[in-house]
Amino acid sequence: MKRIVILISGRGSNMEALLEAQVAGALPVTVAAVIANREDAAGLATARARGIAAQCVPHQDFGSREAFDAALAGVIDAFTPDLVVLAGFMRILTPVFVRRYEGRLMNIHPSLLPAFPGLHTHERAIAAGCKVHGATVHFVTPELDHGPIVIQSAVPVLPGDDADRLAARVLATEHVIYPRAVRWFAQGRLAVDNGIVRVDEADAQQFLLIDA
Ligand code: GRF
């Protein structure tokens, strides 16, 4: 069984979707730990209530990004994960950290990358007049919100949408695609060929499309 460590900064709904999939038998992994960079991350309590080792490495205790990332890597490595899963982890990671976990560090970003890397993706998609928007699970590379795309979800942008309504529509799809992506990794089905992710599974759907 592959071991995963999940990194969060807040609510942790993607973490919960992963834990639920695991409990339901749909995600063959051991969740070794949940780690947050803030003690007030609501997801820490959720993880603890489910009996998962949950720890905080407070970023403000460190004098530099490098020092924080080194301490974080030390805590992660103690759990010997095969895959590190970023689930709403709101810290920019140093290239040294990213390279350490190359090929075994995944992120979910709330846009159809390469559109809208960075923050406020839902506001920006509405302001740009986008008719579809979505989320992307990708392997992490040193460039922010970049890297080989494992799976994407797309939802319509509807008249009258504000950022919150659109975010909620996208988030519901995140909870479907992230467990699917992690399952593929856990089953050894993912291969990255020249930056393109392929899935070794019959009828694998690397997309989720939601109709209006
Ligand atoms: C999600 O929208 C995720 O795509 C983004 O941050 C948000 C985290 O939400 N990276 P949650 O903490 O998983 O509920």
Residues whose N, C-alpha, C, O or C-beta is under 5 A from the ligand:
A	BS01	GRF	G10 R11 G12 S13 N14 M15 A87 G88 I108 H109 P110
